[in-house]
Amino acid sequence: MEQFDYDFHLKAINELIRIAKKDGVIRIYPLTGFKNEPYPYLDELIKTLSSNNVEMELKSTNFRFVPSATHFLNIRK
């Protein structure tokens, strides 16, 4: 069972976008679970959030909180 579902993540990120100031940046990391599985709804989440007039891109990182988490989602308002 997932700790938090897709709707929770969508609402949480939408709230971060809402309160971010213009040209603000939101970084979402990790994009994998603690069992090293990739977040299964990432493409859907990015597609849905794209309608918020924000720029999004996946960026690589050397930081390894979770060993398989090699990227973060960068969102610019």
N, C-alpha and C positions, 0 to 999 in steps of 0.2 A: 504494500500500500504506500502511495506517495505521501510524503510529509505535508506538502502543499501542492494543490492542483493548479492546472493551467489558469483558471479564472482568478485564483489568488495572485499568481505571478503577474497576470495582465493588469489587474487592479492596482497592485503595488507599484509597478513600473509607471503606469499612467499617473499615479499620484506623485511620483518623483518628477515626472515630466511637468506636471501642473505647477509644482512649487519651485522648480528650477527657474532661475532668472534667464533672461535672453542671453544667448551665447554660453549658457551653463553646460557643463558636461556631467553625464551620469555614466559610471562604469559598473558593469555587472560582472562579477567573478565570484565563484567559479561557475562554469557552464556545464559542469559534470556533477554527478552525485558522488557520495563517499565510497561507492563501490565501483568507481571509475567509469560509470555508464554516462554517455552524453545525454544532455537534456533532450528528451524526445520531441518536444514541441518548439524547438528554437526557430526553425524556418517559419512556422505558423505565427509565432510571437513577433518575429521581425516584420512579416508581411502585415499583420494587424497594426502594429505600432507605427508603421510607415505612414499611415493616414493622419498622424498627429503633427505633420509638418516638422519632423525632426530628421536629422541625418544620423544614420546608423551604419556601423561597420564592425566587423570582427577584427580584432587586432591580436597579434601574438604577444606573449609575455614570457619572461624567464622566471617569474615568480611561480612557485609551486606549492600552494597550500594543499592542493590535491594533486598528486603526481601526474595524472593524465589531463589536468586542466591547463592546456597550453595557450588558450585564447580567452579574451574577455570581450564583452559587448560594449562598445563605445557609443553613447548616444549624445548628440549635441543638439541643443534646443535652438 
